[in-house]
Amino acid sequence: MSGIAGDARGRAAWISGWNFRDQSSSTYLRRDGDAWTVVRGPAGAATAPYLNDVAHVPGTTGFWSVGMTSPSPYPPTEAYTERLLL
């Protein structure tokens, strides 16, 4: 896990990361009440998305996550973003 973002009230809401066992889509933990649940990003958007950070968009219920299309910084890695909505 590599990034964490709070909601509008400052409570932990999303944690971003990388799932080395299933690289078909991005992996997050989302705070759901008193528990964390695993949430997967869109399949096929990148072959092995590695998320570095996630941030709340002020004034909205949305979040943006950023990273790379591979955990390795070597080509052909490209910048990668995902938009998350609650």
Sequence and secondary structure as in RCSB ss.txt:
>XXXX:A:sequence
MSGIAGDARGRAAWISGWNFRDQSSSTYLRRDGDAWTVVRGPAGAATAPYLNDVAHVPGTTGFWSVGMTSPSPYP
PTEAYTERLLL
>XXXX:A:secstr
  EEEE TTS EEEEEE  SS TTS EEEEEETTEEEEEE  TTSSSS EEEEEEE TTSSEEEEEEESSSS ST
T  EEEEEEE 
